[in-house]
């Protein structure tokens, strides 16, 4: 018997056992199912933010600080491997603190939000709940992260980074902090959406038997 068949049988068997365990539990309302899906997705995303090869790798690789304001010498510096290595070392802990500063706002929004069309969200695409929450929160996550980046820009310990940031700060420290926070915002929501999609694809992955049962039989 091939490993693929064994794996598929194990998944089916695990789901069957899960559904049997949930038989005596009260069913979730559709609103509560959406909230639990978002809570689990957010928890899993935040737990993985700092993992190698994870969201902050993509954050650093996609970061564009030029913005049309840099001269030729500065632009070359921004594109250099040395700059990106130094930026990587500097930005990771800051971005992680920024994401955790935003986490309470996300948790509060999940707890208190009204869900006008919860059934449509649950029947939607793999990231439908994440997209709905992001739309409802607007700039709240960015606003929570900006202070972390602004404070960090005022206290850059790496001299090479400090020189480059000094040139970039001609656009204004607040503007640069906003740019970093907006980029981190995309990374955070992307990570939450990835986790939502993973839980929808494998309902047992969320570690919530009632939610798994709901997703298996919405």
Phi, psi and omega in degrees: 000133186283156177302325181297318180293318178299318180296318181295319179294323179295319179296314179297317179296321178296319179295319180298317179295321180296314180297322178295320180293332182274353188301327183270357182270147177295143180291151177283146167286160182294324177298315180293325177298318178297315181297317180294321178299317180290320178298313181295319180297317180293315179301313182294320181295313181295326180293336185257000189303323188264002182294140176303138180080006183265209191295326182283339169298315178293326178301309183291317182297328183266001185286125179241106181262356182294304175058018177083356183262349186275142173283180185297316181295315179295321180298320177297319179297320181294334182268353186285151178297322181297318179298316183292327176294315179294319178298320179301312180298323184282318192278332185303304181296328179291315180296323178295316177298320180297317180295319180288333174293329180278339186304317179299326178293321178295315181299318180294321180294320178297319184291324190253351187293148170270141183244099187294324184222066186298323181296321179294323178296313181292331179269001185279199182290179186295343180238023187298318181292319178298315180299320179295314181295318179298319179296318181293324184281339180058229184273012187299322181290318176301313181300326179288332185268335184306314182302324179297315180290322181295316178297318181295323180294334179278353185219051179284121183275338182276117184301321181295316176295320182301319180295317180293317179295326178301321178290317180294331183289358173297336176280352179107134181298321180296320180294320179291320176297321177297319180296316178296318182293321178295322179293319177294325177302314178300319181294317181296311181293326176297320179293318179295317178298321178298319181290322176301313180299321180294319180291321178296321181289326179224089186305334180288344185293335182284347179071022180234102185302320181293317178296318179300319179295321179296314181295328179288327181221073184295000000 
